[in-house]
Amino acid sequence: MEFSTEDILLGSSILLMISILLSKSLGKFGIPALILFLAVGMLAGSEGLGGIYFDDALTAQSLGTIALAIILFSGGLDTRWESTRPVLWRGITLSTLGVFITAMLVGLFATYLLDFSLLEGLLLGAVVSSTDAAAVFSILRSKNIGLKNNLRPTLELESGSNDPMAYFLTVSFTFLLTNEGASVWRLVPMFFLQMSIGAVMGVVMGRAMSWTINRIKLEQDGLYPALTLAMLFFTFSFTNLVGGNGFLAVYVAAVMLGNRNFIHKGSLTKFYDGLAWLMQILMFLTLGLLVFPSQVLPVIGAGVITSLFLIFVARPVSVFIGMSFFKASLQDKFYISWVGLRGAVPIVFATYPLLAGVENSDLIFNIVFFIVLTSVMLQGTTLKVVADWLGLSQHDNSPKRVQLGEDLGYDSQSSLVELKLTGESGAVGRSIVDLQFPKSSLIVLIDRGGRFVTPNGATVLEAGDTLMVMVDSDDELEKVNRVVHG
């Protein structure tokens, strides 16, 4: 059956709306939204209620590659250097050495369990070796959970930077399986070359993006998202063209850009956040259409056993070895081990051996799909429970904060911070002049039950007020917090 453009648009819009509405209604039960998108895609597929036949692995891979580049760029824009710097090396260790150990352990286990050749087993291990940041933090943020001991930036950095390593291993083992006589020792210098070029290109393009955005002065503001999108894809494709790792380049460039001031920073960050969510939804819907449940069912046994080995053996071993170089409590290591969700990336990587015609690639793809499904359903629904059990969770009460002048490209240190007054706040019932705020801080606006009040020294603060406070530094914000809540 052939579909017109109107049919495709109608079907896509219906699937998108159903997916988003389901994520809204079922997300409160702890069910990861991305799994719901995947389920909708499967229900719409040829063996589901929709009856849409789709088996184009190349299209799925192309869409997945584009989506992953955008998701990594969006994640990099949100990565704050001041919070990432203290955990930089532990994050890099987990995203490189940790991924490698996970791939090796799962590979050896699959070779023994599934009667794979060693290279086929290692290929399966490589495909499922990276974690999924989107799946993890969509749950943490929806539950308003904070994590102690810098765990959150550690997990963000690991999840944002471990896909390049998994990609390299997947492509390398696929190459070895399709080229008899190829030497594994050729891969070692190739790895360092790809990562080095990717990192350098990321730094260069991150600075180039900031410089270009601030100086090009486009007449139409709506062209800035198009410009940055073009530079994103140029970074990815050109880095691959010169022999580097495009995914790493995109992530590093986004981190460089996100920690600089540039025109329309706030609006561009929100644009890429929305675009990343759209890409995740489309990717999971497409992958859901690509999966045939009748082919997955026969590998349930192998999928369950391999998934349990990954969750309870391979991931913890890789984390404990990687974290042994750094000071961390046993609880920290256990929680990082548990937050090892596998998402859409392994399914995208599983299409590489599928398209290369690797023997047992169909079996690998179906096992990977089942590993992802069980991993997200088991771990994704218990992140809060495990964090509470280990004593690592805390409510994320950090105030909303906007850097003044960032959308105009000004390098301003002043921030506008939103502070909510409760009945226990020490400032309630007192006038502003009596609070003795730091001299350089200022309450610029008060939201009182939806009615905005312009404050002056005689204004008496009430419980439920939301204060918009301008501060110049983190130290000053701490002083303001003590005055307001003390």
C-alpha positions, 0 to 999 in steps of 0.5 A: 500500500502506498501512502500520500504525503497527507497520509504520512502527515496525518498518521505522524501527527496522531502518533505524536499526540497520542504519545505526548498525552500518554506520557502526561497521564502515565508518567506520574506512575514512574513509567518512562515516557520514552518507553511509552513512545516506543510502545505506541510505535509498536502498536502502530506497526505491521503486527499492531493495531495500526498495521503500518509495515516498516522494515527500513533499517537505513531510514531508522539509522539515518533518523537515529543519527540525526536525532542523537546529534541534536540530543547530544547538542541539547544536553551539552547546552544545558551542561554547566561547567562549574558543576561539571568541573569537579567531576570531570575526570570521573565522568570521562573515566566512566564514559570511556573505561566504563563503557569498554569494560561493560562491552567486554563483559557483556560480550564474553557472557553473550559468547558463552550464553548465545553460542556467538563467535567472540567478535559477535558477542563483543559486538552485542556488548558494544551496542548496549554499552552506553547509557541513556541520559534522556531516560534518566533525567526525564524521570528525575526531573519529573519527580523533583529529585535532587542527588547528593555528592555531585551525582547528578553532574556525574551522571549527566557527563557520563551519559552525554559523553559515553555514546562516542565510545560505544559508537566507535566500538560498534563500528569497529567490531562491525568492521572486523566481522565484515573484513576477514583478516583485519587486525584489531591492533589497527583500531587502537591508533584509530580510536585515539585519532578519532577522539582527539580530532573530535575533541579538537573540532568540538572546541574549535566549533564551540568557539566559532559558534559563539563568535558567529552568533554574536557578530553576524547580527541577523535581521530576523531573530527566527534565523538564529535557530536555523544558523545554529542547526546548520553549524551543528550538522556541519560540526558533525559531518565535517568531523566525520569527514576528516576522520574524527568522532562527530558525536563527541565533537557535537557534545564538546561544541555544545558544552563550549557554547552553553558556557559562554554568553551569546545572543538569544541564549535563553530562547535557543536553549529552549528551542533545542530542548523542545527539538531534542524531545521531538527527536526522541519521540520520533526516534522511539516511534520509528524504532517501535515501527521497526520492531516485529514482536513475533521476532522478539518473543523467541529471544525473551529468555536470552534477552532477560538473562543478558539484561540481568547480567548487564544490570547486576554484573557488567554495569556494577563491575565497570562502575566500581573499577572506574570509580576506584580511582576517585573518592566515592562512597559505596552508596554512590557507586551502587547508585551510579551502577543502578542508573545505567539505563539503556535507551534508543541509542543501542537500538540505533547502533544495532542497525549498523551490523544489520545494514552491514549484513553481519551474521546473526545481526537480526538476533543481535537487534532483537536481543538489544531491543529486549535489553533496552525494554527491560532495562528502562522498565526495571531501572527507570521505575525505581530510580527514586526508590533506590535513591531513597533507600541509599540515602542519596535523594534530596528535594531539588530546591535550587531557585530558578535563575536567569542570567541577565543580558545573556540573550543580548550577548552581554557578559554580565555577572548579575542574575535574576533569581526566583525565591518563594516565601513559605509560612516559616520564612523569617522574612514574612511579616517584615518590611523590605527595609528591615531585612538588611539585604546585601547592598548590591542585591535588589528585589525588583518584583513580587508575585503575590497570588498572580498579582505583581507588586512593585516593591519599595522599602515599606512593602511588607512581605507575605507568605506565598510571595514569590520574590524576583531578586537580582544578585551579582554572585553565588555568595550574595545569593547565599546571603539573600537566602539566609535573610529571606529564609532564616 
